[in-house]
Amino acid sequence: MTIQNLNEATSVTTTAETACCGSECCGGNRTSHITLQEVAPVTIHEVVQQRYGAIASGQSASCCSDDCCNDTSQQVALYETAMLANLPVDVTGLSLGCGDPVSIAELKMGETVLDLGSGGGIDCFLAAERVGSTGYVIGVDMTLAMLEKANANKAKMGVNNVEFRRGNIETLPVVDNSVDVVMSNCVINLSPDKPAVFAGAFRVLKPGGRISISDIVTEGDFTSELRADMSKWAECVTGAIDTEIYTGMMRAAGFTQIAIVDKTVAEKIVAPQAGMPRIYSARITAIKPA
Ligand SMILES: C[S@@+](CC[C@H](N)C(=O)[O-])C[C@H]1O[C@@H](n2cnc3c(N)ncnc32)[C@H](O)[C@@H]1O
């Protein structure tokens, strides 16, 4: 789908201007990194849901980018092998992330955790083990077929401290100041309104709470032609933004102690192509001040 197709979706274009990353909203002096004036957020949500709905219902075998992720062994290699010992293949086989946000979250017994874009639930189930029966894990995802998979996995595993909620990560169905840790694995790059995602994550965290993210980020920008390629957006490629812009948005939302824990070239996840910036898989942590 191209920007021309998107422009035909006139009913949704009115909200597009708020989903920018110009100098007005990113707290920096860099401009034009994700100018979405012509790209409708609702349409991006639709394209993303189509892709992940098809994956969840088995109509598509790949995960993030078609270029590289057909091999589930590559996906589960994101985690230390021992971490996955208690998870059934139905969970590990639907691992669609680009890193491991759970390990860096340093979860403790009794904590409440929120996973943005929980997919088949792999990080929720890993978190549930760590927070124990006195803790609680909420996964939010907008794709119905993905939620059905996650709930089927939950029933199969007999886990009762995990709940999956349907919703958009831009308008989280979670009460203010209620969560100890927000985590997310390869999802925020898919959002057409990243400042809203960070503002929502900040809102739901308790004071002193923390955020742990694995995500695709760039150094530099895509050409506008590539940026408008919605199929690549849904593959976790062209929705990705420059690391400095990304962390600038986190800072603008109120986060402090923002740290890039690691950042590795993501050529195995996203095949390089002319017009693309360097693409990385990064793990990022930050704190909501107490
Ligand atoms: C690349 S998959 C990652 C899934 C999971 N985090 C994992 O590591 O396996 C992206 C997931 O995020 C969901 N998603 C993408 N954009 C979303 C949004 N704006 N709101 C809610 N869910 C979203 C998709 O439905 C999909 O399940």
The ligand as an ORCA input file, in Angstrom:
! r2SCAN-3c Opt
* xyz 0 1
  C       5.853     -7.573     16.100
  S       4.485     -8.169     17.043
  C       5.245     -8.350     18.657
  C       4.434     -9.213     19.582
  C       5.078     -9.528     20.938
  N       5.463     -8.314     21.628
  C       6.258    -10.462     20.798
  O       7.375    -10.103     21.176
  O       6.067    -11.570     20.301
  C       3.521     -6.701     17.228
  C       2.235     -6.869     18.044
  O       1.791     -5.582     18.452
  C       0.438     -5.392     18.157
  N       0.261     -3.967     17.862
  C       0.876     -3.250     16.905
  N       0.520     -1.965     16.951
  C      -0.358     -1.849     17.994
  C      -1.092     -0.758     18.552
  N      -0.989      0.459     18.041
  N      -1.895     -1.012     19.604
  C      -2.001     -2.271     20.115
  N      -1.344     -3.339     19.624
  C      -0.517     -3.128     18.575
  C       0.160     -6.321     16.984
  O      -1.195     -6.674     16.929
  C       1.081     -7.494     17.268
  O       0.458     -8.474     18.057
*
